[in-house]
Structures are given as structure tokens and as C-alpha cells.
Amino acid sequence: MLSDGRALARVPPPLLVGSGIVSVQVGAGLAGRLFTQVPPAAVTGLRLWTAAVIMIAIGGKGLPRMLRDMVRRRSWRDGAVAVAFGVSLAVMNFSFYQAFARIPLGIAVTIEFLGPLTVAVASSRRLIDLAWVVLAALGVALLARGGTHLASGAVPGSRGGSGLAVTGVAFALVAAAAWAAYILLSASTGRRLSGSSGLVIAMIIAALLVTPPGIAAGRAALLRPAVLGTGTLIGLLSSVIPYRFELEALRRIPARVFGIWLSLEPVAAAVVGLALLGESLAARDWAALSCVTVASAGAARGAAGTAQAPQA
């Protein structure tokens, strides 16, 4: 189905977007399970290595020619933007896995969604967007008010000990900032470089950056067939499949609608966290999740251009 564009063209856009959301979060759930065998840094490496190899196979054919043209024209700024794009992608993935190794998946995704929400609101001139900021701030305040049980590692389903949950929140905030940077750099890369060359370069840079910490953390465990197989599956579920589905959906629906639908991702993350990882959330956490989800949907409704960001 991934290789047959005509087959995907017959699938309704809501089903494509919904399947992509579920795919991303199931991949995250599998990653959470793999944390019991190899550290999060190693899992991040497995995911990005898989995605980079597949992206090279799909869109790397014209890469050598594009690089030669870039050197000939001395377009160093174009190359720098693509490299920065890859750096943001590496930081986003690394920080996110570090976050939900310590806090429940639903909370990690909720905090991470502050990144695209900030970009969407910052690019708008509408007064209503202040309401979305206030609503998102309320969600963050609810999470912060639960800081006592976060700090004690008593978050239902948390895998962290004392203080580790707070570290998880900090990593989630870094992931949110990296996601915001990714949105801006993705758009700039798309304007500067034709086709998928910019994305291929970014994926290669991201994979290279996580290689040292990934190998140092995983070591010989990365060579186990079960670990390699699960890591490859995570790369497919978390990167390749959702990217392809979202790309097809965006050909037939406005980006504004796509962004609203994608705002369901924190809810999907919480459900997958409960089903695959046994992570239950407190009522306050569900309220915070709901606030950020509604705020993201509202901001996406008025910022069509930024709604494509979650394709990473």
C-alpha cells in the first residue's frame, strides 16, 4: 500500500490521517517497550537509521546531482538550512524518547504539542488566538500543579524514580522547542531545495547525529536480531508510514483541516500508553491533555500553513 499511490488515493483522507496518528503512537508504544532492552538513545538511533535508509531509497536518486549543483553555485546557505533542519529533527526525536522514558506517553506528547501551537499562534494576527494561548497555558498549569507527584515519580504509569519525572518534563519541553524549529526549517528547506532532497539530507544528518549516543548506549545489544527487527518496525510505524499517509491526505484536504485532525494525537498517545504500556493518567492529566488538544485544534484552524508541520 505504501508503494501504490493509486491504492492510497482511494482511501478517504480521514482514514489516512487517523491511521497515521495511530501508526505514530503505536510505534512510540513499541519504543517504550524496547526501552526495557536498550536505552532510549539507542532506540532513537534505530528509528532514525531506518527512516534515513528508506528515505534514501525513495528520494535519494537525485541527491548527488543536487549536491554537485549546490557546490557549483556555492549555495552554502541552502545547505546550512538543510543541515539545521536535520539537527532539529535529531534533537526532537532524541528529546522525545528521553521524555517518555520517564513520564507517560500521553503527557509527553501533550507537552511536545506546545511547539507547533506556539508557531501557529505566532504566525497569526487574530485576537481569538490569545484564547488558545490561555487554554494551553491552563493545560500546562494543570500539569505543573501536579508537580508534586511528578517529582516523586508517582505519576501513574511513570517509569521514573524520584526527580526523573521532572527531567522527563524538561526533555518534553526541549522536544517542543525542537518541533517549533523543525516547522520553520522544514518550510525554509522546501523553498530552497527542490523535491525531497532537503528531507533526505535532513534525515541523514539526524541519523548521523544520534549515532554516537545511540551506539554508546546500545552497544552489543543493537546487534540482537529481535532489537534490530523491533527498531526497524518502529522506524516504519513512527516515520515512514505516517509521512506517506499524511502526504497523500494533504493532497486532498486543506492544511487547516489536517492540523485540526492531527490535534487528536495527544489523546491517541494517552490511549496507546494505557493499552501498550499500562500507563494510566490522573483526572488532572486528562484535563491538561484536553486543554492543549483543543487549543492546538483552534490554533490550527486559523494557521493553515503551519498545520503541515507534524509530518516529521
N, C-alpha and C positions, 0 to 999 in steps of 0.2 A: 504493500500500500504506500510505503514511503517513496518507492521508485516510480509509481504510476500516478502521474499528475491527473490523468483523466478520471481515475477512480476517486481521488480526493475531491475533485471538482463536483462530484455527485453527492458528497457528504454535506449536510446542512451546516452553515457556519456555527450555530450554537453548539452543535455536537463536536465540531472541530476544536473550538475554544475550550469547551468543558473537558474533552478528552486530554487536551494539552495540560490543563490545570491538574487533572488527576495524575497524569503521567509525571509531571514535575514533582508532585508531593509524594507519590509512591516511590519515586527514585530517592527522594530525601529520606523516606522511611527505611528503605533498604540501606541507605548510607548509615543511618542511625544504628541499625542492627550490625553493620560491618564494623562500627566503632569498637565492638567488643573483641574484635580480632586484630585490627590495626588502628593506629591513631587517626584522628580527623585529617591531619595534614597529608597522610598517605592516601586516604580516600579522595581528598581533593585532587591529588595528583592523578589518580586513576580516572576520575571523571574528566578532567581537562585533557589528559593524554588521549583518551578515547575520542572525545569531541574533536580534538585537533586533527587526529588521523582521518576521521571521517570527513571533516571539512576540507582537508587537503585533497582527499579522493574525489569529493564532489565538486569543489570550486577552485582547486589549485592549478588547473591546467594552464590558465593564462597568467599565473603569478610570476614566473621567470621573465616573461616579456614586460609585464608591468614594472618589475623591479629595474630592468635594464632601462626602460623609458624614464623612470624616476631618477636614476643616476645620470642619464644623458641630459635631462632637463634640470638637474640639480634641485629637484623638488624636495629639499630636506624637510621643509615644514610639513608637507603631506606625510612623509614617513614618520616624523615625530608625533603627529596626531594619531596615526595608526598604532604606534608603539604605546603611547599614553592610553589609548583605548584598551590595549592588551593588559596594561598594568592595572587599570581599573577593574577589568574582568577578573584578573588573578586575585586582587585584594577582596573583591566582592565575594567570590566563591570561597576563598580561604577563610575569611572572617565569618561567613555564614555558617560553615561547617563547625568552626570553633565555637560559635554561639550555641547552636542547638545540640552540641555535645554536652552542654552544661545546663541548658534550660529547655523547656518543652518546645517542640517544633512550632506549634501554633503561636506561642509568644514571640519566638524568634522571627517568624515571617511577619507578624503584626508590626514589630519594631522596624524591620527592614523596609516595610512599605512606606515608612516616613520619607524615604529617599525620593521616589517618584512623586509622592504627594507634594513635597517641597518644590520640586521642579515645576509641577503643574500649576501650583498656586503662584509661584514667582513669575511665570510667563503670562499671567492673567491680569487684567485691569478691573475685574468685576468685584463689586463690593461683597457679593454673596460668598466669594472665596474666603473672606475673613471668617465666615461662619464655619467653613470646613476646617480652617486652621484651629479655631476654638474647639471644635468637636474632636479633632485629632489630639489636641493638647489635653483634652479631658481624658481621652483614652490613655495617653502616656501618664497622666497624673494618677489614674487608677492603678496602673502598673507600678508607679513609684510608691503609691500608698501601700502597696503590698510588699515594699522593700524589706520589711522585717522577715517575712517568710522567704523572700528571695535570698537575703543574706545568710539565713540559717540553713539554706539548702533544703528547705521544707516545701518547696514548690511541688505540688502533686505531679508525680512523673518525672521530676528533675533527676538527672544523673549526677549532679554536682554535690560536693560537700560544702562545708562552711566557707562562705566567701566566693565559691566558684560560680554560683548563680549570678552574682553581681558582675563577675568577669564575663559571663555569657551575655548579659545585657550590654556591656561595653562593646563586645565584639559585634553584636547585632547592630549597634549604632554605627560602628565603623562600616559594616556592610551596607547600611542605609546610605551613608555618605558616598561610598563607592558606587552604589547603584545610581545615585544622582549624577555623579561624574560620568558614569557609563552612558547615561541617556544623552548628555551633551556631546560627549566624544563620539558616540555612535552616529549621531546626526552629522557632525562635522566630517567624520571619516567617509560617510556615504556621499557627501557633497564633493569631497576631494578626490576619491578613488572610485573608479567605475566597477560595476559588477560586484562580485563577492570577494574581491582581492583584499580589501581592507579588513573584512571579517576574518579571512584566513590568516592574515598577518597577526591580527589581534589574538586569535586562538593559539597560534604558535608561540607568541610572546608570553601569553598567560601560562601555557603548558611548561615553557622553559623556566619561568619564574618560580613555579611551585615544585619543580623537580628537586632542587637541593633539600628543602624541608621535607618533601614527600619521601624521598629515598632515605634521608636520615631518620625519619620517624618509623617508616615501614620496614626497611632493611630486607632481610631474607623473607619475611612474611609476604612481601609483594610478589614473590615467585610462586606462591602456593596457587595451584590451579583454581581452587574454589574462590580465593580472593580476587584473582585476575578476572575470573568469569563474572563475579558479582560486580566488580568495578566497571567492567565493560557494560554490563546491563544498566548500571547507574548512569553512565555516560549517555547511553541511548535514551533512557527514560527522562533524564533531567535536562538534556541539552538538545540532542538530535531530533527526537520525535516532536517535542513541543515547538521547537523552532519551525519545523516543516509544516506542522498543522496551523500554527499562528500565521505563517506567511501566506498560506492558502486562504485562510479566513479573511485576512486583511485585504485580499483582492476583491472581496465581495461585500464587505461591510465597512462603514465609516470607522476611522480610528477611534472616534469618541465612543461609539458603541462597544468597540473592542475593549477599551480601557475600563468601561463600566463593568463588563462581564468579568474581566480579569481581577476586579476588586474582590471577587469571591475567594481569591487564593488563600487569605488567612483562615477563612472558615474551613476550606478543604484541608489546609495544613493541620488544623486542630483535630479534624475528624481522622485523618490518616495517622496522626500522632497517637490518638486513642486506640485505633484499630491495630496498628503495626507495632507500636512501641509501648502501649499501655499507659500513655500519658493522659491523665485527667486534669482538667483545669478547674480552678475555683470560680465561683459566680462572678467575682470581681474581674478575673481574667477574661471571661467571656464578654462581659460588658465592655472592657477595654478593646477587645478584638472587634466588637460590633461598631464601636465609635470610629476606629481607624478605617474599617471597611467602608462604612457609609461615607466618611469624609473623602476617601480615595475615589469612590464612585462619583461623588458630587464634583470633585475637582476634575476628574477625567471628562466629565460631561462638558465642561467648558474649556478644555485644553486638548483638542483633538490631536495636535501634533505630538504631544508628549505621551500619548497613550500607547504608542508602539514600543516604548522602552522595554517592557518585560520580556521581549523576545530572547534576551540573552539566556 
